[in-house]
């Protein structure tokens, strides 16, 4: 954890993202403008990066400073990484914009995910880093679009995005897999997630994790990972089994049976080694910036 101590989440992510957190026009002070605090922060970081590394001007200007919003910046940056001779960046951006307009969950997930990266990754000091560089953050946003397309009968496009994300980000997440908010894919290389898998809010998945089937089942055949769990590097979780809330799966573990809430398991096959209280590091300053992203500027 980045913080020097562990602390419980003060409020659930869904509460922080409730519509009530966005002020109505009638509630604003007269003459006030609505400002997206996260977007303002990202632009400041981009200008500071520009001053330090002017040779990156095309990246910083095109991806952030010339964009109109936080969402537009993220969609543009990922589209530029995913574009190919077959599918251009403009079509990808248009698809993300269309999906975000139709499904507020895409935007809520995006904002919760970036807070999760900055809060949990000790190597991340600024919001600009996942926006521009982190393939785990880019991969989960690509999946959010692919999942929306899958559920809206655009399955060939969804499968294309799955394939392209595998090529570019080295992750293979089936478009039907369900993810909550506040997802942290650390490094992400080698991540495989099957069609009927479900991952709830505030879960961290490290590199080379597999949420797969046993090969002996049809239908609902993949793991269900509950809120706050952490899956260590190289862990393999196989079959329609449940990983309980705030469980910890040790690196390299092979999990073939359900794991109870708050347990730590390790080994091949995995066995419980500890039961602990649920904890999750959370810096409320970062959370307020990402989740309560509308503030007043007089």
Buried (B, 14 or more C-beta within 10 A) or exposed (E): BBEEEEEEBEEBBEEBBEEEEEBEEEEBEEEBEEEBBBBBBBBEBBEEBBEEEEEBEEBBEBBBBEBEEBBBBBBBBBBBBBBEEEBEBEEBBEBBBBBBEEBEBBBBBBBBBBBBBBBBBEEBEBBBBBBBEBBBBBBBBBBBBBBBBBBBEBBEBBBBBBEBBBEBBBBBBBBBBEBBBBBBBBBBBBBBBBBBBBBBBBBBBBBBBBBBBEEEEEEEBBBBBBBBBBBBBBBBBBBBBBBBBBBBBBBBBBBBEBBEBBBBBBEEEBEBEEEEEBBBBBBEEBBBBBBBBEBEEE
